[in-house]
């Protein structure tokens, strides 16, 4: 079976083509945007074309979508310079094009702002002091014999107290500022852009590349006359306020265990500046390709394998949480929950699958190590005992279902790719898509075939 999966995954892969559809044709897929909806409908059609049963979209309440229509961001004095920057997600439009000297409040305390009221009204407000830059990626746990810190490195420089930050934002809003400008902490024009919907009280907001933000801050500090031109035009999607998950099944064949589920998932949504390539079109394409690989072998798994693409991960694991709450959480769903053998997730990082985070469950290590062994010929390394946070397997763990995430490559991930304008297809190699999809298909098959029990959290 491994030889069949390997040959199908490496020699006849459709993962690069599916990845290209998500990144080049559809592009960034902010949850509830038209592009997100197009991606979910395409994925459902792809699942049906692969031959999965009951391929469907499952809706859950999210909120309004958002589309950026136009952005002007320029320095016009003391010289002309197009600035690198992006409107934050769900930013409202500016009332008009603004040409003004920016006002710096970064580095001040909330108590300083009442005396600045007149200066803040209708102003372009710089919310942070000069940027310091993210200089390191998270460590790769599969290349170390000792313990490593799991997850992203801490942000650079001193961080503002969250309560003070909220007070500052409220004071600027009450003063009637026209637009907020924040700095990115990425180097070389890398712009980290996020933000959730803040509702009717939100002010227009932009994130500017750190080098350009620092230039403006230095000019202001020296007293050099400086002016910016800013115009944001955006609109909200309110006709359909649902998020969507995409679900399809490869039915099990063993009457004794075919009602048990192995669930394989990744999130299909992204932020809106890059193409959402490494976060997480590669994961979504690999889930679809894993399904195609297993279907193409002609072999039917003992347990049912369910393939899932989640929406709303970037806003807080919302799609997977909604799915778990509906189908597996609470006493009423105990029987359904107990039928889930394992959940396997593919998200942070890019590149090949090196192993799995075992979520501090040493009892599963012998099984996962046995399954990983054949993949070492394809570049796999080892499984590691710690767990990882901030991705969709946590929704399943919270309900008492074993959930695990794969370990991939983190080179340039935290300094360049994750949630940035640089998350483009150039960050993902075709051979890595093939390997990751093959590894995911193999683990799904093994989980669906094993007779051994898997320890519950």
Secondary structure, 3 states (H helix, E strand, C coil): CHHHHHHHHHHCCCHHHHHHHHHHHHCCCCCCCHHHHHHHHHHHHHHHHHCCEEEEEEEEECCCEEEEEEEEEEEEECCCEECCEEECCCCCCCCCCEEECCEECCCCCHHHHHHHHHHHCCCEEECCCCCCCCCCCCCCHHHCCCCCCCCCCCCCCCCCCHHHHHHHHHHHHHCCCCEEEEECCCCCCCCECCCCCCHHHCCEEEEECHHHHHHHHHHHHHCCCCEEEEEEEEEEECCCCEEEEEEEEECCCCCCCCCCEEEEEEECCCCCCCCCHHHHHHHHHHHHHHHHHHHHHCCCCCCEEEEEEECCCCCCCHHHHHHHHHHCCCHHHHHHHHCEEEEEECCCCEEEEEEEECCCCHHHHHHHHHHHHHHHHHCCCCCECCCCCCCCHHHHHHCCCCEEEEEEECCCHHHHHCCECCCCHHHCCHHHHHHHHHHHHHHHHHHHHCCCCCCCC
